[in-house]
Every structure is written in C-alpha cells, then in structure tokens.
C-alpha cells in the first residue's frame, strides 16, 4: 500500500534560501515530474497491507544527495538535521 506524501508546512525556505538558488528552479520541475508519475506509482503498489514510504521521498533525497555530493546516506541523514537547504 502506498502511503501519502506529506509536506512539512511549518518550515518554509523563503526566508533562508536565496531567490536565485538553483533548488528553487529544480524543485517545481521535480514536483511536476513526480505528479505525472503518480498514477504509475499507484498501479505498482498493492491496495492492502502496511503503508510504504512514498516513492517521492527517496527520489527527492537522491536528487539532493546528487546536487550536494553527499555520498553516504547516513551522512545525508545527519545533514538533514541542521542544513536548512535540505529542508
């Protein structure tokens, strides 16, 4: 069963991330692509069972790891705690 992706509404990057930062241009492109792929994801996931991690989360994480050249996933998880650009 595919779980729904939730957006964290309490923290917005508007005050922290510059308006000309590349992530501001890449984020809408990634969200559009994931929205278009959402029906395909729905077909791939079972309708019963435990909810899984939404495929959007690992995809976004992989993009950020590639852009910021954070290789180990463990290091990426550590940086998620304090790097405002990743939130």
DANOR-V544181 format. One record per backbone hydrogen bond with DSSP energy under -0.5 kcal/mol. CO is the residue of the C=O (numbers start at 1). NH is the residue of the N-H. Records with the same first field share a line. If there is no record, write none. Layout:
CO: NH, NH
This chain:
1: 3, 52
7: 9
10: 12
12: 15
13: 16, 17
18: 21
21: 24, 25
22: 25, 26
23: 27
24: 28
25: 29
26: 30
27: 31
28: 32
29: 33
30: 34
31: 35
32: 36
33: 37
34: 38
37: 41
38: 42
39: 43
40: 44
41: 45
52: 3
54: 57, 58
55: 59
56: 60
57: 61
58: 62
59: 63
60: 64
61: 65
62: 66
63: 67
64: 68
65: 70
66: 69
69: 71
72: 76
73: 77
74: 78
75: 79
76: 80
77: 81
78: 81, 82
79: 82, 83
82: 84
83: 86, 87
84: 87
